[in-house]
Amino acid sequence: MTTDKDKGIVGSATDRLRETTGSLQGEGPWHSANSDVYHNNRACQTGNSIASENIEKGTGGKPLCGECERLNSAGGPVGNLTNL
């Protein structure tokens, strides 16, 4: 059986992303009861690091995560590359 240590950083992050998006079923904003912010960008590393058992749908009345805000204004996870 493969462990997180065997997968490396990228493999572990990919698995965490699958857990998070699987829990959300690809719908709307999400937050953790243990956090002061909500997330709405699937590329947000902070939002994707929330353990699946702590994910709650919706904004929870919290402000948007700064990382999500930067990603949203950049046009996506790697920015707008069409204007280079």
HELIX and SHEET records of a PDB file:
HELIX    1   1 ASP A    4  LEU A   24  1                                  21    
HELIX    2   2 GLN A   45  ASN A   48  1                                   4    
HELIX    3   3 SER A   52  ASN A   54  5                                   3    
HELIX    4   4 GLY A   66  SER A   73  1                                   8    
HELIX    5   5 LEU A   81  ASN A   83  5                                   3    
SHEET    1   A 3 TYR A  38  HIS A  39  0                                        
SHEET    2   A 3 TRP A  30  SER A  32 -1                                        
SHEET    3   A 3 ILE A  55  LYS A  57 -1                                        
END                                                                             
